[in-house]
């Protein structure tokens, strides 16, 4: 928690799913994509599959085995945020205009 991570957008469905190191996937809830409102219709165009994004780990929850896994890996839910205000609080110098999210003002018109 509190770790800055980079990864590639894997899919968009009720949030943005990001492929992280180690074969893990993190989720960014829609409300955590930006400090400003992001219209549902704009999410896929603003976060296309394959785009490199930067996020902050909000929480990590573990529990249970991964279905079908023979190595005994534990299931892990990684919740991320891309809100500039939270990135700044964590000590990251960040501007929404330079953020991987692009400028919200221009994308919400």
N, C-alpha and C positions, 0 to 999 in steps of 0.2 A: 504494500500500500504506500502511496506517495511516490512511486517510481515513475519516471518519465520513460515512455516506450514509443517505439516506432514500428509500424507494420503496414501491411497492404490490405486494402478493403477486399474482403472475401465475398461478402454478399450484403444486400440491403433488404431487410424485412422486419418491421417493427423495431427498427434501430439499425445501426451499422455494425457489422461483424468484421473484426480485424484479425488477420493472420499474424501471430506473434512468433517470436523465437521458440524453438523447442516443440513446434507443432501445435502450440496452444492457440486458442481463439479467444479474443476479448470482445465484449459487447459494449457499444455506446448507445445508451437509450436516446430516443429522439430529444428529450428535454436536456440532454447533456451534450448535444452537438455544438451548441453555440449559446452565448449569453443572450442573443436576440432570438426571436421566434423564427423557426425554420418551417416553412409550409411543407406539408406532407408531400405535395406534388413535386417539390424541388429537391428532395433528398437524394433520389437516384442520380439526378444530373449533377449535383454538387459533390457526391461521393461515389463516383463510378468504380466498378470493380477494377482492381489493379492499382488504384491511386495510393501513393505513399502518404500516410498520415502520422501525426504525432499526438499522443494522448497521455493522460495521467491516470495511473491505476487508483481507483477509488476503493475497491474491495476485492478480496479473493476469498471464495468459499470452496471448501473441499468436502467431499463426502461420497461414499459409495464407490464401487468399481465402475470403470468404463465398460459399457455393454460390449460383450464379445472380446474383451481384451484378455490375453493369456499371460501378459507380463505383470499383472497386478497393479497397473496404473490406477491412480485415484482420479475420479471425475473432479473437474475444477471449473468454477464459474469465475471469470475475471470481468469485473465491471470497470469501464473506463469513462473518462470525461474528456471533452475537447473544449470546454468553456475556457476562454481566455482569462477570465477572472480567477478561476481556480488554478490555472497554470501559473499566473502571476503570484498568487498567494504561496505557491510551492517554490517560489524563487526563480521561476523561469521567466526570462525577458521575452515577452510575447506580444505581438500585435495582431489583432484579428485581420487587419489588412494584409499581413504577411502569412497568416495562418494557413494551413492546408485547407481550410474551409472556404477560402476566398472572402471577398468583402461582402458581408451580409446585406448591407444596404442595397447593393446592386443586384443581388440574387433574389431578393424578396419583392421586387417591384412587380 
